[in-house]
Amino acid sequence: MNGGGRNRQQGGNYQLSLQTVVNNNPDWEVDSRSRRRDADLTFDYSESTESYKISASGPVFGNNTLYGTLAKPKATLIQAIDDCLNVWQKKVVNCEDEVKLKPFLGGWDVSGVADAALLDKVWLEIAKAGKKLATNIFYGEDEGLDLIRTLLFNAIAAPRKRTRPLLITVHSDHLFAPWWMLYTVPDGGPQLDGPNAMSTPEGFWGYKHLVEHQTKDRPGIRNATSVAGPLVRTGLNVDPRIDTDDGPFVAKVTTFLEKKVEPVRRERKEQLDDAFSAGTFADEITYFGCHCDISDKGYSSLRLQDGEPITITDVDGWLPGKAQLATRPIIFINACRGGKLSSLLYESLGKTMMAKGANCVIGPQIDMPVTFGGEYAQRLFKRFLGPNRRLGNVVLALTREFADKHRNPLGLAYSLYYGVDVYLAR
């Protein structure tokens, strides 16, 4: 198995920070408690009635527990989610309305694009898609659901300080929506329809608020991923061939990380297999920079350089029965443009990884352009590999930074499965 041992001469600035962990620097003493959720939403699906039973609690709902029913088949909401993701794929990644100008493929900073009206149109289209998906999920004929929606949407739309976002957690093993992409017109904000139609980043749930998804089958919940040594042990599971197709993606991230972490590079599925079989898998962060495929039947797989699919059955084989990922790793699936990606990845492979003990899974909901995917990952690690950093705060800050400074909405495409309160600790 390819891999780097402890190279203490290449730690850079972050090596010094992580060495202070060994010395019990108080900067690393993050409050391990989960922050209080402003809204907890649970979606349970009943096959017999083809409907979702919904419960809602938290300050947004007056600290009461409210109940409602969404009478829609699961297939209907899967289609609604796919419709939203397809708009992002077509309007942002492919920019199909302007064949000669594909700004989001050419670079991650599109603030200098001459055709500002084109960017306005792209932002408007994805806002409409986000509003439509929110409507599909929260509108029905049930009075309980009406009350939940009214209180939730009012709270989301209300003015808030940027430093005090709502903290929203959705619990479901059946509904894996791209929550950060949902859109609610903010109070006093522009309308999405009519002759003066316009969107604002403030309307996207993942720009204004902290949102995460949790599954129910996750034993031993923790917020801290423990760092055993002076450097964070990081699995770099990559396909370097991606760089030769469209630009820097793998090399940009791995070159950066190899100076900051204790890297274990894997380019073939058998190297993962060997690590689990020999009991040497010790990742504290597991990074996948590769392609992802979703079959017509909804089966997801990741593929490294050898092209061999890494599937849910592999994870179950590596960790049979009640076996767990002992290191509680943070798993970052950074799937690039060229694969076929959807929320089904997280409903299958991501859900299984969390059930096996991963502290969180983070990844995009669409096929990520390589230029953006590489830049996003590097910035995320640069901010997260330091003391007192909660992953949710880092993701929210990056989303706002790309939107505000670079007019790029792709930060909203990354979802957190757990992770809002996750941090690195000694």
N, C-alpha and C positions, 0 to 999 in steps of 0.2 A: 504494500500500500504506500503510495506516495505520501509524504507528509513532512512537515518541519518539526523538529524537536524544539526544545526551549532555546531560543537564540536571544540571549539577554543583551547582545550588542546592537540589536536592531529594533529596540522598543520605541525609540523616539520619545516624544513628549508624553505619550499616553503610557509608556512603560513606567515612567516616573510616577504618574498618577496612580497606576495600579499597584506599584510597589508600596505606596503609602497605605494601601488596603492592609497589607501584611502588618504594618505598623499601627493598625487600628486608628488611622486618621479619622477624626469625628466627621469630616465632610462626607464620609461614606455611610454614615449612620442614617439612612433614609428611614422614615416612618414606615414600618412594614404593613401597617393596617391599610385595608382598602378604603379609599375615599367614599364618602356617602354618595349614593346615586340619587340624582334628582328625579329620575324616572327609571323604573324597572318594568320592562314589558316582557311577557311570556306568551309565545304562540305554540299551542299544542294542536296537532292535526288529528282528526278522527276520520279514519277511512270509511267507517260505516255511514257517517252523516255527510262526508265530503265537506267538512267545515273546520275552521280553526277556532278553538276556544282561547280567548285572550284574557289575560289578567294584567292589571296595571297598578303600580304602587309607587310611593315616594312623595316628596313635597309637591311635585307638579300636580298630583292628584289629591292634594289636601291631606297627605299622609293616611289616606284610606286605601283600601284595595278594591278596585273596580273590576267588573267582569263584563265581557262582551263576546259576541260570536260573529265571525266573518264566514258567511255561507258561500264559499268558493272552493272548487276542487283544487287540489295541489297543482295539477297541470296548468290551470289557469294562471296562477301566480308565477309558476316557472316561465310561462310564455311572456308574462308582463315583465319579468326580470330580464329575459333575453331581449325583449324589445328595447328596453332601456340601454342595455349594454351594446346592442347593435347600433344604436344612434351614436354612442361614444366612438365605436369602432369606425363607423362611416364618416362622421362629421369631424372628429378630432384626429384620429390616427390617419385615416385615408383622405380626409378633407375632400370628399367626392364632389362637392359643389364647385370646386376650383381645381381643375385637373393640373394646371401648370404650377400651382402654388400649394405646396404641402408643408406648411411651416413647422408642424410638430414632428415631422420626420427629419427635417434638416438640422434641428438643434433644440435645446431645452429652453433657451431664452428667445421668446418671440416678441418681446416688447418693442423691438425695432422694425417689425414687419410693416412695410409701407401701407398695406391695405388694412387699416384699422377696422374698417367696416366688416371685413371678412372675419376678423377675430370676434367682433361684437356678435356677428351672426352665429358663429360656432358656440359661443357662450350661451346665447339665447336658445339654441336648439337643445343643448344638453340640459339647460334649466327646465325647458318644457318636458323633456323626457323624465327628469327627476320628479317633477310635479305630477306627471301622469302615473308614475310608479307609486308615489305616495298615495295617490287617489285610489289606485287599485288595491292597496294593502289596507287602507284605513276607512274606506267608505263601504257601507253595506246598508241593510235594512233593519239592523238591530239597534235599539235605543242605547244599550250599554256601550256598544262600539261608538255610537255617535258622541256620547259623553267623553269617552277616552280620547277620541280624535280631537274634539273641540278643546279640551284642556291641554293636550299635548301640543297641538299646532299653535295655540295661542302663546304657550310658553316659549316655543321655538321661535316664533315670529317677533316676540317682544324685544325691545332694545335691551342690550346687556353690555357690560364692559367686556372688552376683549380678554381681559385677564380673569374673567369669571364666567367661563362657558358652562352651559348645562353639561352634566355628566349622565349620559343615557346608556343603559345596558339592555340589550335584547337577548332573551333566552329562548333558544329553539333548537330542536334537532330536526326540524322539518322545513323551516323557512330561512334560507340563506340569501338575504337581499343585500345589495350594495348600499348599505345605510348611509354612507358618507355622500353618495351621489343624490340622495333624495333632496327635494327642493320645496320650500315653503316661502311664499312671498312675504318678506319681512314687513312689519308695520311701517307704513309710510314709504315703502319701496316701490320701484317701478313695476308695472303690470306686464305680464308676459304676452298679452294679446292686444290687438288694436293697432292703430297707425303709429303709435309711439312705443311699441313693444320693446322692452329692454329687460335684461337680467342684471343681477348684482351678485357677486360672490357671497354676500351676506345671506343669501337665500339658501345656499347649500348647507345641509346639516353638518357635513364634515369640515366646513370652513369656519362656521360660527361656534360649533359645539364639539365635545368629545363623545364619540359614539363607539361602542364595541359590541361584539357578538359573543355570547357564551353558549356552550352546549351543556347538557345536563350530565353526561357521562364523563366526569373528570375528577377522579379521586385525588385527594391530597393537594387541594388548591393552595398555591403559594404565590406571592408577588415577587420574591427574590430569587434570581438565578445566581447561585453561589459561584464565585470565582476561586478556584482552588489554589492557584499560583499567582505569580506576579503579572502574568499575561492571560488574557481571555482565550481559552482554547476554542478555536473557531474552525469548523469544517467548511472548506471551500469546495463545494460540489458543483462543478462547472463543465461547460462545453465550450472550449476556446475557439471552436470553429465559427461561432457566432460573430466574432470580431472581424472575420474576413468577409462577411456578407455585407454589413451595413455600416460598421464603424465600431468605436470602442464601447465595450460593454463588460466583458469578462476581465480583460487586462486592467482596465481602469480601476475596478473595485479590488481585484486581488493584489495588484501592485501596491495600492494604498494600505490594504489590510495586513499584508505580510510584514509591514514595518510597525504595526501597532498591536498585533495579536500573536498568539502561538498558533500558526496555521497548520492545518492538515488538508492537503490538496487531494481531491479525488476527481478523476475524470471518467471513471468506469464504474458501472454498477457493482461489479465484483469486489471493488475496493470497499464499498459500503457493506457488502455481504461479509467480507473478511473481517471487518471491524466488529460487527455484531457477533459473528461466529467465534472470534477469538476473545470476545469480552473486552476489547480495547476501545470501543466507541465511548469517547469522553467529551464530546462537544458540549460547550456551554452556549455557544451560538452555532447554529447550523444554517449555512447560506447556500441556496440553490440559485445559480445563475445559468439558466438553461432553457430549453424548450419544454412546453407542456402540451399534452394532447388530450382532448376529450372525444371519446368515441361517440358514434351515433346513439348508442345505448346509454350514454352518460358516464362511462367508466373513464376515470382520469389517470394520467400517468405523467411522470417527469422523465426526461431523457437527457443523459449526459453525452459525452463525446462518442461513446460506443453505440448509442442509439437504442440500447436495451431499456425497455419500459420499467420504471419503478412505480409499483402500484400498491394499492391497499393490501393485497395478499402478501406482498413482500414485507410490509411493515408488520403484519400479523405473524408472518413466519419468523421474522427477526425477534419479535417480542410476543411469544405465544402466551395465551391465557392471561394471567394477571401481571405478567412481566411489565416493568415500567422503564422509561428513560430516567435513569438514576440521577442524571445531572440537571434535570428539568430545563432543557435547553430552550432558547428563543429561536424559533424557526422562521427564516425569511425566505419565501419563495418568490424570486424575482424572475418571472417568466417574460421572455422578450418577444418582440414581434416575430411572427413566423410559426408560432404554435396556435392552437385553438384553445382559448381559455374562457372559462365561465365560472359562475358561482358553484357549479357542480364539483369543481376541484376541491372546494372547502367543505362541501357537504359529504365528500367521500374521504379523500386522502387527508385533508386538513383536520377533519373531525376525528379520524383515527389517530393521527399524531397527538392531538390534544387528549384523547382518551388514554393514550399510552404515557402521558405525563409531561408533554411539552408545556412550558409555561405560557406560551402564546404562539400564534402563527400570524404572520403579516404577509400580505401579498396583494398584487394588483388584480382587478376584476376583468381587465381587458388585456389584449396582446400589447405589451408595452414597447414603444419605439426604443431602440437600443440606446440612442443618445440620451434620452431622458432616464431610462432605467438605470444606466450606469451612474449618471450624475446624482440621481435621487439616493441610490444605495450608498454612494460615497459620503454624501452630506449626512445621511441618517447615522452612519457609523461614526463619523467625525463628532457628532453631537452626543451620541449615546454612549460611546466608550469613555465616559468620564464620570466623576463622582456626582451623586445626587441627581441622576437623570431618570425620570420616569418615561417609558417608551411612548405612552399616549401623548404627553406634552411635546415630545420631539416630533412626532408625526403631525400633530396639529400645527406646530410652528412651521414645519416644512411646507405643509399644504398652503398656509397663508403666504409664506415667502414666495413660493413659485407663482401664486396667483397675483399677489400685489406687485412684486418687482419684475416679474417676467411674463405676466399675462398668460401663464400656462396653467390649465385646469387639471393636468394629469396627476397632481398630488392627491386629488379627490378619488382617484381610481384605486388607491391603496386602502385596504380594509384591515381592521384589527380584530382578531379572534382571541379574546382575552387581551391582555397586554396594556390596558390603560394604566394600570398601577405597577407594571413589571419594571424591575430595575436590576442592575448588577450589584452584588454585594459580596463581601468577604464571608 
